[in-house]
Amino acid sequence: MCDQVVCQGEVFRWAGGGPIGPITDIVGVADRITFVLREVTP
């Protein structure tokens, strides 16, 4: 996986534009990123 996380307004997003979660939910966003990374890592 080769992607970046950006903060746009009040939402964290994948660089491709898909939302991950609000900036007020850092733990939830970190959990989502970790989940995605585990899904794509063999």
C-alpha positions as YAML, in Angstrom:
chain: A
units: angstrom
residues:
- id: 1
  name: MET
  ca: [0.00, 0.00, 0.00]
- id: 2
  name: CYS
  ca: [1.36, 3.35, -0.96]
- id: 3
  name: ASP
  ca: [-0.98, 6.09, 0.19]
- id: 4
  name: GLN
  ca: [-1.00, 9.14, 2.38]
- id: 5
  name: VAL
  ca: [-3.41, 10.50, 4.94]
- id: 6
  name: VAL
  ca: [-4.33, 14.17, 4.67]
- id: 7
  name: CYS
  ca: [-6.41, 16.48, 6.81]
- id: 8
  name: GLN
  ca: [-8.95, 18.40, 4.78]
- id: 9
  name: GLY
  ca: [-11.14, 20.75, 6.75]
- id: 10
  name: GLU
  ca: [-12.35, 18.74, 9.72]
- id: 11
  name: VAL
  ca: [-11.91, 15.28, 8.19]
- id: 12
  name: PHE
  ca: [-8.94, 12.95, 7.78]
- id: 13
  name: ARG
  ca: [-8.93, 11.52, 4.26]
- id: 14
  name: TRP
  ca: [-6.87, 9.13, 2.21]
- id: 15
  name: ALA
  ca: [-4.90, 11.13, -0.36]
- id: 16
  name: GLY
  ca: [-7.21, 9.64, -2.99]
- id: 17
  name: GLY
  ca: [-10.13, 11.46, -1.38]
- id: 18
  name: GLY
  ca: [-11.93, 8.79, 0.64]
- id: 19
  name: PRO
  ca: [-12.87, 9.92, 4.15]
- id: 20
  name: ILE
  ca: [-11.40, 8.10, 7.15]
- id: 21
  name: GLY
  ca: [-12.98, 10.03, 10.01]
- id: 22
  name: PRO
  ca: [-13.34, 13.38, 11.75]
- id: 23
  name: ILE
  ca: [-10.35, 15.18, 13.26]
- id: 24
  name: THR
  ca: [-12.07, 14.98, 16.63]
- id: 25
  name: ASP
  ca: [-11.79, 11.17, 16.59]
- id: 26
  name: ILE
  ca: [-8.04, 10.59, 16.36]
- id: 27
  name: VAL
  ca: [-8.21, 7.19, 18.07]
- id: 28
  name: GLY
  ca: [-10.96, 6.01, 15.72]
- id: 29
  name: VAL
  ca: [-9.06, 7.25, 12.69]
- id: 30
  name: ALA
  ca: [-5.87, 5.51, 13.87]
- id: 31
  name: ASP
  ca: [-7.84, 2.28, 14.37]
- id: 32
  name: ARG
  ca: [-9.27, 2.54, 10.85]
- id: 33
  name: ILE
  ca: [-5.83, 3.14, 9.31]
- id: 34
  name: THR
  ca: [-4.42, 0.18, 11.27]
- id: 35
  name: PHE
  ca: [-7.32, -2.02, 10.15]
- id: 36
  name: VAL
  ca: [-6.77, -1.12, 6.49]
- id: 37
  name: LEU
  ca: [-3.03, -1.67, 6.72]
- id: 38
  name: ARG
  ca: [-3.57, -5.12, 8.25]
- id: 39
  name: GLU
  ca: [-6.00, -6.02, 5.46]
- id: 40
  name: VAL
  ca: [-3.53, -5.20, 2.69]
- id: 41
  name: THR
  ca: [-0.37, -6.56, 4.35]
- id: 42
  name: PRO
  ca: [0.31, -10.24, 3.55]
...
